[in-house]
């Protein structure tokens, strides 16, 4: 029989656990991050328990975070839930919605640039996480898809090291980033261990510049790894996206504005395993 004292302790522990957990709807919590003279909207996925946990700042691509108002895109909800189940706090800043913008995939003259404003968003997200008691301030990684991957490459340059004297990002994962800008830069050097995952048939962000970037980085002794999946195209990690042609893209390898997107189950499964292991430092 459980004593009254034991029952009281059990109830108290349960209450504290509930109080420690954020109010979450649909698997994530909507949060706001102070950034310059405005608030950066974001969503956060969190493991159960008080922590502190390692964390990852995850950067969306040109399509943004949402598939429709108040409905997170399938890719972001899938990855957020998966990584939180692994034991990571996942913070996804909304670079476009926070500024009243929709998809930027068909916009050539973007106002929210990967190498400027979006790098600033990533840094603001890191600082916000480091102020939370449930996050390990010295164990925050960076992840990005497509345009978010391009932001990641700009953010991990040695000459973009944070000046706030707080712990830096620990490692970085980029899904099919546009690598041309950094591969053509004579001053690019990676300061973090970096994993780049791409399909070798990607006609939106072709792998050639990323291959050159990774090989050059490794030749300098920088830990940058590129994994190319045979036959896979852009968005290969999406949970369920039929392979199809997408039109109206501002920049495509063919110059026609048409690209191929779609899930590749084998590449996706391998990427899930690699990302989890890499982010957890295994």
C-alpha positions in Angstrom: 0.0 0.0 0.0 1.2 3.5 -0.8 1.5 5.7 2.2 -0.2 9.2 2.3 3.3 10.8 2.3 4.4 8.8 -0.7 1.1 9.7 -2.5 1.7 13.4 -1.7 5.2 13.3 -3.1 4.1 11.5 -6.3 1.3 14.1 -6.9 3.8 17.0 -6.2 6.3 15.5 -8.7 3.6 15.2 -11.3 2.4 18.7 -10.8 6.0 20.1 -11.1 6.4 18.1 -14.4 3.3 19.7 -15.8 4.3 23.1 -14.8 7.8 22.6 -16.3 6.3 21.8 -19.7 5.2 24.6 -22.1 1.7 24.8 -23.4 1.9 23.2 -26.8 -0.7 22.9 -29.5 -0.2 20.5 -32.4 3.2 19.4 -31.1 4.8 22.8 -31.0 4.7 26.1 -29.2 4.6 29.5 -30.9 7.1 31.9 -29.4 8.4 35.4 -30.1 12.1 36.4 -30.1 13.2 40.0 -29.6 15.3 41.0 -32.6 16.5 44.5 -33.4 13.4 46.7 -33.4 10.7 44.0 -33.9 9.7 40.5 -32.7 10.8 37.5 -34.6 8.0 34.8 -34.7 9.1 31.2 -34.3 7.8 27.8 -33.4 9.5 25.5 -30.8 9.3 21.8 -30.4 10.5 20.6 -26.9 11.3 17.1 -25.4 9.3 16.0 -22.4 11.0 16.8 -19.0 12.8 19.7 -17.4 16.1 19.5 -19.3 18.5 21.1 -19.9 18.5 19.8 -23.4 20.8 20.4 -26.4 19.0 22.4 -29.1 19.0 23.2 -32.8 17.9 26.3 -34.7 16.2 25.1 -37.9 15.9 27.5 -40.9 13.1 27.2 -43.4 13.6 27.4 -47.2 12.1 29.9 -49.7 8.6 28.6 -49.1 8.5 29.6 -45.5 7.3 27.7 -42.5 3.6 27.5 -43.2 1.6 25.6 -45.8 -1.5 27.7 -44.9 -2.4 30.0 -42.0 -1.8 28.3 -38.7 -0.8 25.0 -40.3 2.9 24.3 -40.2 4.3 22.7 -43.3 4.5 18.9 -43.3 8.3 18.9 -43.5 8.8 21.2 -40.6 6.3 19.5 -38.3 7.8 16.1 -39.2 11.4 17.1 -38.5 10.5 19.1 -35.4 8.7 16.1 -33.9 11.5 13.7 -34.8 14.3 15.8 -33.4 12.4 16.6 -30.2 11.8 12.9 -29.7 15.6 12.5 -30.0 16.0 14.9 -27.1 16.6 18.2 -28.8 14.8 21.5 -28.4 14.0 22.6 -32.0 13.5 26.3 -32.7 12.3 27.4 -36.1 12.4 31.2 -36.7 9.9 32.5 -39.3 12.0 34.9 -41.3 9.3 35.7 -43.8 6.0 35.7 -41.9 7.6 37.9 -39.1 8.0 40.5 -41.8 4.6 40.1 -43.4 6.0 38.1 -46.4 4.8 34.9 -48.0 6.8 32.5 -50.2 9.9 34.0 -51.8 10.6 31.1 -54.2 9.6 33.1 -57.2 11.1 36.4 -56.1 14.4 37.5 -57.8 15.1 40.7 -55.8 14.5 39.4 -52.3 14.6 41.8 -49.4 15.3 39.2 -46.7 18.7 38.0 -47.8 20.2 34.7 -46.9 23.6 36.1 -46.1 22.3 39.2 -44.1 18.9 39.4 -42.5 18.5 35.6 -42.2 21.9 35.2 -40.6 20.8 37.8 -38.1 17.6 35.8 -37.4 19.7 32.7 -36.7 21.9 34.5 -34.3 18.9 36.0 -32.5 17.4 32.5 -32.1 20.7 31.2 -30.6 20.8 34.0 -28.1 17.2 33.5 -27.1 17.7 29.8 -26.6 20.8 30.5 -24.4 18.7 32.5 -22.0 16.4 29.5 -21.3 17.1 27.3 -18.3 15.9 24.2 -20.2 18.5 24.6 -22.9 22.2 23.7 -22.7 23.7 27.1 -23.9 26.9 25.4 -25.1 25.1 22.7 -27.2 23.1 24.6 -29.9 23.4 23.4 -33.5 22.2 24.9 -36.8 20.1 23.3 -39.5 18.7 24.6 -42.7 16.8 23.6 -45.9 17.5 25.0 -49.3 17.6 28.8 -48.8 17.9 28.2 -45.1 20.9 26.0 -45.9 22.4 28.9 -47.9 21.9 31.0 -44.8 23.7 28.4 -42.7 26.7 28.4 -45.0 27.0 32.2 -44.6 26.5 31.9 -40.8 29.3 29.3 -40.3 32.0 31.3 -42.0 35.0 31.9 -39.8 34.7 35.6 -40.4 31.1 35.6 -39.2 31.9 34.3 -35.7 29.5 35.8 -33.1 30.9 38.8 -31.3 28.6 38.4 -28.3 31.1 36.2 -26.3 28.4 33.6 -25.8 29.0 30.0 -26.8 28.9 29.5 -30.6 26.8 27.0 -32.6 28.4 23.6 -32.2 27.7 22.0 -35.6 25.6 22.5 -38.8 23.5 20.4 -41.2 22.4 21.8 -44.6 19.8 20.1 -46.8 20.3 21.0 -50.5 21.7 24.5 -50.0 22.7 26.9 -52.8 26.5 26.7 -52.5 27.5 28.9 -55.4 28.0 32.2 -53.5 30.2 30.6 -50.9 32.1 28.3 -53.3 33.0 31.3 -55.4 34.1 33.3 -52.4 37.9 33.4 -51.9 37.5 33.9 -48.2 35.1 31.1 -47.2 36.3 29.0 -44.4 34.0 26.8 -42.2 34.4 27.2 -38.4 32.0 24.3 -37.5 31.7 20.7 -38.4 29.2 20.7 -41.2 27.1 18.0 -43.0 25.6 18.8 -46.4 22.9 16.4 -47.7 21.8 16.6 -51.4 20.4 14.6 -54.3 22.8 14.2 -57.2 19.9 14.9 -59.6 18.9 18.2 -57.9 18.1 20.8 -60.6 17.1 23.6 -58.3 20.3 23.9 -56.2 22.7 21.7 -58.3 25.3 19.8 -56.2 28.4 20.9 -58.2 29.2 24.0 -56.2 28.6 22.2 -53.0 31.0 19.4 -54.1 33.6 22.0 -54.8 33.0 23.8 -51.5 33.2 20.6 -49.5 36.4 19.4 -51.2 38.1 22.7 -50.8 37.1 22.9 -47.1 38.5 19.4 -46.4 41.7 20.3 -48.2 42.1 23.1 -45.7 41.4 20.7 -42.8 37.9 21.9 -42.2 35.3 19.2 -41.2 32.8 19.6 -44.0 31.1 16.5 -45.4 28.9 16.2 -48.5 26.6 13.2 -48.9 25.1 12.9 -52.4 22.1 10.6 -52.9 21.9 8.9 -56.3 18.8 10.0 -58.3 17.4 12.1 -55.5 16.1 15.6 -56.2 15.2 18.7 -54.2 12.9 18.1 -51.2 14.0 14.5 -51.0 13.5 14.5 -47.2 9.9 15.5 -47.4 7.6 12.9 -45.6 5.2 12.6 -48.6 5.7 14.6 -51.7 5.0 13.0 -55.0 7.8 13.6 -57.5 6.7 16.4 -59.8 7.8 19.5 -61.7 7.5 22.9 -60.0 7.2 26.1 -62.0 7.7 29.7 -61.3 11.0 29.4 -59.5 13.2 32.5 -59.6 16.5 30.6 -60.0 16.8 27.2 -61.5 19.7 25.3 -63.0 18.0 25.3 -66.4 17.0 29.0 -66.3 13.4 28.0 -67.2 12.0 28.5 -63.8 11.1 24.8 -63.7 12.6 22.4 -61.2 11.9 18.8 -60.0 10.9 18.1 -56.4 9.8 15.0 -54.5 10.4 12.5 -51.7 13.1 9.9 -52.1 12.3 7.3 -49.4 15.8 5.7 -49.3 17.6 9.0 -49.2 15.1 10.3 -46.6 15.6 7.3 -44.3 19.4 7.6 -44.5 19.3 11.3 -43.9 17.1 10.9 -40.8 19.7 8.5 -39.3 22.6 10.7 -40.2 21.1 13.9 -38.9 20.1 12.5 -35.6 23.5 11.0 -35.0 25.4 14.1 -36.2 23.3 16.5 -34.1 23.7 14.4 -31.0 27.4 14.2 -31.5 27.6 10.5 -32.3 
